[in-house]
Amino acid sequence: MKENLLFYLKNPLVVSVCILILLFYTRIIKLPDENHYFIGTESVTSISGTIKSNPVKKNNGYYQCTMLLEKSTGKVSDYIIECSAFGKISVLIPEEIVEALYPGKLYSLSNSKSLLVEENSRLILYGRITRNCFIAKKVENIPQKKSFINTLYSIRANIRLAFKRLMYSWGSAGGLILSLLCGSREYIEDGVGDNFRKAGLSHILALSGMHLSFFTGIFTWIAKKTFGKKFSFIFSLTGIIFFVFLVGFTPSLFRSFVFTFMVIFAKELRLKEIKLLPLLAFVFLFHSIFIPEDVFSLSFMLSYAALAGIILFSDLINHLLIKIIPGKISSSLAASLSALSTTIPVSANVFGQIMPVSVISSLFVSPLISLFMGLSFFAVFLCLLMPFLAEPFGCIIKIIYGGIKFLVNFFSRIPPVTL
């Protein structure tokens, strides 16, 4: 442990990133402001462009996503001005528009020809612009040009919709599966999502390294059984890319994807030793350069802090715990304690409280979630091939979901430490 710390302190990449983190989060270095308006924001009445992220449901009756702008329209004096627009903007779209095609929603009965709001959709939004986002009241679809990429995104959108329809048939258990495997939270049972947060288990619902590791393991196992070790690298990497393409990038998932890709690639090159913290530092630099708007997002900060803690302290804590606790339990507990130790400053600053219960709750809930995800993955695959299996698999999955819900509700009653 001492040798590792000395190595890291001497590593110029790690030291550079530590200095950069200090400069970023003390606001000594300010990231460039991308919001430049050449007409008053109060004059903008519509914008058009391409949706660049999956719509995420908020608690205010809207879905939030990011739009890559193409044009905007505004009223200046008595004149209507249409001009080109560039950059990205956060947009809020009413839930009745986004959910118009979703199964089981009231709006799905109202308009069978409703537009599908998904990543890569081209839309015109009518409404008003605020300092931070555009709030839409009316939405129109812009026909896409025929291309290979647009065809891929169209297939992706329809797969996601079909998956939602299958999960809806499995009730509340399907809602949790949809969140774990696809990142969509529209069907999570009322109160359950909030209880995950209170139990310190928000990372389970947020697409992150845990989910990518799960799918990496599945794809690698399938590849080795089907193609042997020789071609398993190509197949498993293809599977990971397909998963990320299907669910869409979040800051934590982007970190996980780049980090995992580099580790797999390094192993394929048969590098003898991979130093994980310098690798994480490189990914941080890469992420900050290419997607600077992620740097101050909560999932970005928690994702990097948690993995850094695990890399730095997990072995040391496990070495102490393994003397009194069985190996599998001690390693899981060590990982939880390590992640908590480095995420405390972030949680304290953002929420004003920390949740020590996450150490114990993760120990009990995470294995059950892994079983739930694994069974769900194969159940979905089999049910798509043989639909008559949907009902028996649904019963098994609902039983496991009941156990998860009981544990989450139990741990959510333990109060956090308020600072």
C-alpha positions as CSV (number, residue, x, y, z in Angstrom):
1,M,0.0,0.0,0.0
2,K,2.8,2.4,0.9
3,E,4.6,1.6,-2.4
4,N,1.5,2.3,-4.3
5,L,1.0,5.6,-2.7
6,L,4.6,6.6,-3.3
7,F,4.2,5.6,-6.9
8,Y,1.1,7.6,-7.4
9,L,2.7,10.7,-5.7
10,K,5.5,10.5,-8.2
11,N,3.3,9.9,-11.2
12,P,3.0,13.1,-13.2
13,L,-0.4,12.2,-14.6
14,V,-1.9,11.6,-11.2
15,V,-0.4,14.7,-9.8
16,S,-1.5,16.8,-12.7
17,V,-5.1,15.6,-12.4
18,C,-5.1,16.2,-8.6
19,I,-4.0,19.8,-9.3
20,L,-6.6,20.2,-12.0
21,I,-9.4,18.9,-9.7
22,L,-8.4,21.4,-7.1
23,L,-8.5,24.3,-9.7
24,F,-11.8,23.1,-11.2
25,Y,-13.8,22.7,-7.9
26,T,-12.4,25.8,-6.2
27,R,-13.5,27.7,-9.3
28,I,-10.0,29.1,-9.8
29,I,-10.2,27.8,-13.3
30,K,-13.6,28.4,-14.8
31,L,-14.9,26.3,-17.7
32,P,-15.9,28.4,-20.7
33,D,-19.6,29.5,-20.8
34,E,-21.2,28.1,-23.9
35,N,-24.3,30.2,-23.6
36,H,-24.0,33.2,-26.0
37,Y,-27.2,34.8,-27.2
38,F,-27.3,37.4,-30.0
39,I,-30.9,38.3,-29.4
40,G,-32.6,38.6,-26.1
41,T,-33.6,35.3,-24.6
42,E,-37.1,36.6,-23.9
43,S,-37.6,37.0,-27.6
44,V,-37.0,33.4,-28.5
45,T,-40.3,31.6,-29.3
46,S,-39.1,28.3,-30.9
47,I,-35.9,26.3,-31.5
48,S,-35.2,23.3,-33.7
49,G,-32.4,20.7,-33.7
50,T,-31.5,17.1,-32.8
51,I,-32.1,15.5,-29.5
52,K,-28.7,14.2,-28.2
53,S,-29.6,12.4,-25.0
54,N,-32.3,10.1,-23.7
55,P,-35.3,12.0,-22.1
56,V,-35.1,11.7,-18.3
57,K,-38.3,12.2,-16.3
58,K,-38.4,14.9,-13.7
59,N,-40.8,15.5,-10.8
60,N,-42.3,18.7,-12.4
61,G,-44.3,17.0,-15.2
62,Y,-41.5,17.3,-17.8
63,Y,-38.8,15.2,-19.4
64,Q,-35.3,16.7,-19.7
65,C,-32.9,16.1,-22.5
66,T,-30.2,17.9,-24.5
67,M,-30.7,19.4,-27.9
68,L,-28.1,20.2,-30.5
69,L,-29.4,23.4,-32.1
70,E,-29.9,24.1,-35.7
71,K,-32.3,27.1,-35.9
72,S,-34.2,29.5,-33.6
73,T,-37.1,31.9,-34.1
74,G,-37.7,35.0,-32.1
75,K,-39.8,38.1,-32.1
76,V,-37.9,41.4,-32.1
77,S,-40.1,44.5,-32.1
78,D,-42.8,43.6,-34.7
79,Y,-40.7,41.3,-36.7
80,I,-40.3,37.5,-36.7
81,I,-36.7,36.6,-37.1
82,E,-35.4,33.1,-38.0
83,C,-31.7,32.5,-37.7
84,S,-29.2,29.7,-37.4
85,A,-28.3,28.5,-34.0
86,F,-25.3,26.5,-32.7
87,G,-24.4,24.7,-29.5
88,K,-26.3,22.6,-27.0
89,I,-29.2,23.5,-24.8
90,S,-31.1,21.7,-22.1
91,V,-34.8,21.3,-23.0
92,L,-37.9,20.4,-20.9
93,I,-40.7,18.6,-22.9
94,P,-44.1,17.9,-21.3
95,E,-44.6,14.3,-20.2
96,E,-47.8,14.0,-22.2
97,I,-45.8,14.5,-25.4
98,V,-42.9,12.2,-24.5
99,E,-45.1,9.4,-23.0
100,A,-47.7,9.4,-25.9
101,L,-46.4,6.0,-27.2
102,Y,-45.4,4.5,-23.9
103,P,-47.4,1.4,-22.8
104,G,-49.9,1.8,-19.9
105,K,-49.8,5.6,-20.0
106,L,-53.0,7.6,-20.3
107,Y,-51.6,9.6,-23.2
108,S,-50.9,6.4,-25.2
109,L,-54.7,6.2,-25.9
110,S,-55.0,9.7,-27.2
111,N,-52.9,9.8,-30.4
112,S,-51.6,6.7,-32.2
113,K,-49.5,8.8,-34.5
114,S,-47.6,10.7,-31.8
115,L,-44.0,11.5,-32.3
116,L,-41.3,9.4,-30.6
117,V,-38.9,11.6,-28.5
118,E,-35.7,9.7,-28.4
119,E,-32.0,10.4,-29.0
120,N,-31.3,11.5,-32.6
121,S,-35.0,12.7,-33.1
122,R,-35.2,16.0,-35.0
123,L,-37.8,18.3,-33.5
124,I,-39.2,21.8,-33.5
125,L,-40.0,23.0,-30.0
126,Y,-42.4,26.0,-29.4
127,G,-42.2,27.7,-26.0
128,R,-39.9,30.0,-24.1
129,I,-36.3,30.1,-23.1
130,T,-35.0,30.7,-19.6
131,R,-31.5,31.2,-18.4
132,N,-30.7,27.5,-18.2
133,C,-33.1,25.7,-20.5
134,F,-35.9,25.9,-23.1
135,I,-39.4,25.0,-21.8
136,A,-41.5,23.5,-24.6
137,K,-45.3,23.7,-24.9
138,K,-45.7,22.2,-28.3
139,V,-43.5,19.9,-30.3
140,E,-43.3,19.0,-34.0
141,N,-41.3,16.3,-35.8
142,I,-38.8,17.1,-38.5
143,P,-38.4,14.2,-41.0
144,Q,-34.9,12.6,-40.9
145,K,-32.7,12.3,-44.0
146,K,-32.1,8.7,-45.0
147,S,-28.7,7.5,-43.8
148,F,-27.1,4.5,-42.2
149,I,-26.7,6.3,-38.8
150,N,-30.3,7.6,-38.8
151,T,-31.5,4.0,-39.6
152,L,-29.5,2.7,-36.6
153,Y,-31.0,5.3,-34.3
154,S,-34.5,4.5,-35.6
155,I,-33.9,0.8,-34.9
156,R,-32.6,1.7,-31.4
157,A,-35.7,3.8,-30.6
158,N,-38.0,1.0,-31.6
159,I,-36.1,-1.6,-29.6
160,R,-36.3,0.7,-26.5
161,L,-40.0,1.1,-27.0
162,A,-40.6,-2.7,-27.5
163,F,-38.5,-3.3,-24.4
164,K,-40.7,-0.9,-22.4
165,R,-43.8,-2.8,-23.6
166,L,-42.5,-6.1,-22.4
167,M,-41.4,-4.7,-19.1
168,Y,-44.8,-3.1,-18.6
169,S,-46.3,-6.6,-18.7
170,W,-44.2,-7.6,-15.6
171,G,-45.6,-4.8,-13.5
172,S,-43.4,-3.1,-10.8
173,A,-40.6,-5.7,-11.2
174,G,-40.5,-4.8,-14.9
175,G,-40.2,-1.2,-13.9
176,L,-37.0,-1.9,-11.9
177,I,-35.6,-4.1,-14.7
178,L,-36.2,-1.3,-17.2
179,S,-34.2,1.1,-15.0
180,L,-31.4,-1.4,-14.4
181,L,-31.0,-2.6,-18.0
182,C,-32.1,0.5,-20.0
183,G,-31.8,3.5,-17.7
184,S,-35.5,4.5,-18.0
185,R,-37.3,5.2,-14.7
186,E,-40.9,5.8,-16.0
187,Y,-42.3,2.6,-14.5
188,I,-40.5,2.4,-11.1
189,E,-43.1,2.0,-8.4
190,D,-44.0,5.2,-6.4
191,G,-41.7,5.7,-3.5
192,V,-39.2,2.9,-4.4
193,G,-36.8,5.1,-6.3
194,D,-36.8,7.6,-3.3
195,N,-36.2,4.7,-0.9
196,F,-33.1,3.6,-3.0
197,R,-31.7,7.1,-2.4
198,K,-32.5,7.1,1.3
199,A,-30.8,3.7,1.7
200,G,-27.7,5.0,0.0
201,L,-28.3,2.9,-3.1
202,S,-28.8,5.5,-5.8
203,H,-25.7,4.2,-7.7
204,I,-27.7,1.0,-8.3
205,L,-30.3,2.8,-10.3
206,A,-27.8,5.1,-12.1
207,L,-26.2,3.5,-15.1
208,S,-22.5,3.1,-14.1
209,G,-19.6,0.8,-13.7
210,M,-21.6,-1.8,-11.9
211,H,-24.0,-2.2,-14.9
212,L,-21.1,-2.2,-17.4
213,S,-19.1,-4.7,-15.4
214,F,-22.2,-6.9,-15.3
215,F,-22.7,-6.9,-19.1
216,T,-19.0,-7.2,-19.7
217,G,-19.0,-10.4,-17.7
218,I,-22.0,-11.8,-19.5
219,F,-20.7,-11.0,-23.0
220,T,-17.3,-12.3,-22.2
221,W,-18.7,-15.6,-20.8
222,I,-21.0,-16.0,-23.9
223,A,-18.1,-15.2,-26.2
224,K,-15.7,-17.8,-24.6
225,K,-18.4,-20.5,-24.7
226,T,-19.4,-19.7,-28.3
227,F,-16.2,-18.7,-30.1
228,G,-13.4,-19.6,-27.7
229,K,-10.8,-17.3,-26.2
230,K,-9.4,-16.4,-29.5
231,F,-12.4,-14.3,-30.7
232,S,-14.0,-13.5,-27.3
233,F,-12.3,-10.1,-27.2
234,I,-14.1,-8.9,-30.4
235,F,-17.5,-10.4,-29.4
236,S,-17.5,-9.0,-25.9
237,L,-16.4,-5.6,-27.0
238,T,-19.1,-5.5,-29.7
239,G,-21.6,-6.5,-27.0
240,I,-20.5,-3.7,-24.7
241,I,-20.7,-1.1,-27.5
242,F,-24.2,-2.3,-28.4
243,F,-25.3,-2.0,-24.7
244,V,-23.9,1.5,-24.4
245,F,-25.4,2.5,-27.7
246,L,-28.8,1.2,-26.6
247,V,-29.0,2.9,-23.2
248,G,-27.1,6.1,-24.1
249,F,-24.2,7.8,-22.3
250,T,-24.4,9.3,-18.9
251,P,-21.3,10.9,-17.3
252,S,-20.8,7.9,-15.1
253,L,-21.4,5.4,-17.9
254,F,-19.0,7.3,-20.2
255,R,-16.3,7.0,-17.5
256,S,-17.0,3.3,-17.1
257,F,-17.0,2.7,-20.8
258,V,-13.7,4.4,-21.6
259,F,-12.0,2.9,-18.5
260,T,-13.3,-0.6,-19.2
261,F,-12.4,-0.4,-22.9
262,M,-8.8,0.6,-22.0
263,V,-8.5,-2.2,-19.5
264,I,-9.8,-4.8,-21.9
265,F,-7.5,-3.5,-24.7
266,A,-4.5,-3.5,-22.4
267,K,-5.1,-7.1,-21.4
268,E,-5.5,-8.0,-25.0
269,L,-2.1,-6.5,-25.7
270,R,-0.9,-8.7,-22.8
271,L,0.6,-5.8,-20.8
272,K,2.1,-7.2,-17.6
273,E,0.8,-4.7,-15.1
274,I,-1.9,-2.1,-15.4
275,K,-1.7,0.8,-12.9
276,L,-5.4,1.7,-12.4
277,L,-5.2,5.1,-10.8
278,P,-3.0,6.6,-13.6
279,L,-5.4,5.1,-16.1
280,L,-8.4,6.7,-14.2
281,A,-6.5,10.0,-14.3
282,F,-6.1,9.7,-18.0
283,V,-9.8,9.0,-18.5
284,F,-10.6,12.0,-16.3
285,L,-8.5,14.2,-18.6
286,F,-10.0,12.7,-21.7
287,H,-13.6,13.1,-20.4
288,S,-12.9,16.7,-19.2
289,I,-11.5,17.7,-22.6
290,F,-14.2,16.2,-24.8
291,I,-17.3,16.6,-22.6
292,P,-16.4,19.6,-20.3
293,E,-20.1,20.2,-19.4
294,D,-20.0,16.9,-17.4
295,V,-17.3,18.1,-15.0
296,F,-19.7,19.7,-12.5
297,S,-22.5,17.0,-12.8
298,L,-23.1,15.0,-9.6
299,S,-22.8,11.6,-11.4
300,F,-19.4,12.6,-12.8
301,M,-18.0,13.6,-9.4
302,L,-19.4,10.6,-7.5
303,S,-18.3,8.1,-10.2
304,Y,-14.7,9.2,-10.3
305,A,-14.5,9.7,-6.5
306,A,-15.9,6.3,-5.8
307,L,-13.6,4.4,-8.2
308,A,-10.5,6.3,-7.0
309,G,-11.4,5.3,-3.4
310,I,-11.8,1.7,-4.4
311,I,-8.4,1.7,-6.2
312,L,-6.6,3.4,-3.3
313,F,-8.1,1.8,-0.2
314,S,-10.0,-1.4,-1.0
315,D,-7.0,-3.7,-0.7
316,L,-5.9,-2.2,2.6
317,I,-9.3,-2.3,4.2
318,N,-9.9,-5.9,2.9
319,H,-6.5,-6.9,4.4
320,L,-7.8,-5.8,7.8
321,L,-11.3,-7.2,7.5
322,I,-10.4,-10.6,6.1
323,K,-8.9,-11.5,9.4
324,I,-12.4,-11.4,11.1
325,I,-14.8,-11.8,8.1
326,P,-15.1,-14.4,5.3
327,G,-13.3,-13.3,2.1
328,K,-16.3,-12.6,-0.2
329,I,-18.0,-10.5,2.4
330,S,-14.9,-8.7,3.4
331,S,-14.1,-7.7,-0.2
332,S,-17.6,-6.3,-0.8
333,L,-17.5,-4.5,2.5
334,A,-14.1,-3.1,1.7
335,A,-15.2,-1.8,-1.7
336,S,-18.2,-0.1,-0.1
337,L,-16.2,1.5,2.7
338,S,-13.5,2.7,0.2
339,A,-16.1,4.3,-2.1
340,L,-17.8,5.9,0.9
341,S,-14.6,7.4,2.1
342,T,-13.9,9.4,-1.1
343,T,-17.5,10.3,-1.9
344,I,-18.2,11.9,1.6
345,P,-16.9,15.3,0.6
346,V,-19.1,15.4,-2.5
347,S,-22.3,14.2,-0.7
348,A,-21.7,16.6,2.2
349,N,-21.2,19.5,-0.1
350,V,-24.2,18.8,-2.4
351,F,-26.7,17.2,0.0
352,G,-25.5,18.4,3.4
353,Q,-25.6,14.9,4.7
354,I,-23.9,11.5,4.3
355,M,-25.4,8.0,4.4
356,P,-23.3,5.5,6.3
357,V,-26.1,3.0,5.9
358,S,-25.0,2.5,2.2
359,V,-22.0,0.4,3.4
360,I,-24.3,-2.2,4.9
361,S,-27.2,-1.8,2.5
362,S,-24.9,-2.4,-0.5
363,L,-23.6,-5.6,1.2
364,F,-27.2,-7.1,1.3
365,V,-28.9,-5.6,-1.7
366,S,-26.1,-5.6,-4.4
367,P,-25.9,-9.5,-4.6
368,L,-29.6,-9.7,-4.9
369,I,-29.6,-7.0,-7.6
370,S,-26.9,-9.0,-9.5
371,L,-29.1,-12.1,-9.4
372,F,-32.1,-10.0,-10.5
373,M,-30.2,-8.5,-13.4
374,G,-28.8,-11.8,-14.5
375,L,-32.1,-13.6,-14.5
376,S,-33.8,-10.7,-16.1
377,F,-31.3,-10.5,-18.9
378,F,-31.8,-14.2,-19.9
379,A,-35.5,-14.0,-19.3
380,V,-35.9,-11.1,-21.7
381,F,-33.8,-12.9,-24.3
382,L,-35.9,-16.2,-24.0
383,C,-39.2,-14.4,-23.8
384,L,-38.5,-12.6,-27.1
385,L,-37.9,-15.9,-28.7
386,M,-40.6,-17.8,-26.9
387,P,-43.3,-15.4,-25.6
388,F,-45.2,-18.1,-23.7
389,L,-42.4,-18.0,-21.1
390,A,-43.2,-14.4,-20.1
391,E,-45.7,-15.4,-17.5
392,P,-43.6,-18.0,-15.5
393,F,-40.5,-15.9,-15.7
394,G,-42.6,-12.9,-14.6
395,C,-43.6,-14.8,-11.4
396,I,-40.0,-15.6,-10.5
397,I,-38.8,-12.1,-11.1
398,K,-41.6,-10.6,-9.0
399,I,-40.6,-12.8,-6.1
400,I,-37.0,-11.6,-6.2
401,Y,-38.2,-8.0,-6.7
402,G,-40.3,-8.4,-3.5
403,G,-37.1,-9.3,-1.6
404,I,-35.2,-6.3,-3.0
405,K,-38.1,-3.9,-2.2
406,F,-38.3,-5.2,1.4
407,L,-34.6,-4.7,2.0
408,V,-34.5,-1.3,0.4
409,N,-37.5,-0.1,2.4
410,F,-35.9,-1.5,5.6
411,F,-32.6,0.3,5.1
412,S,-34.3,3.5,3.9
413,R,-35.7,3.9,7.5
414,I,-32.2,4.4,8.9
415,P,-31.6,8.2,9.1
416,P,-28.6,9.8,7.4
417,V,-26.0,11.9,9.2
418,T,-26.8,15.5,8.7
419,L,-23.9,18.0,8.6
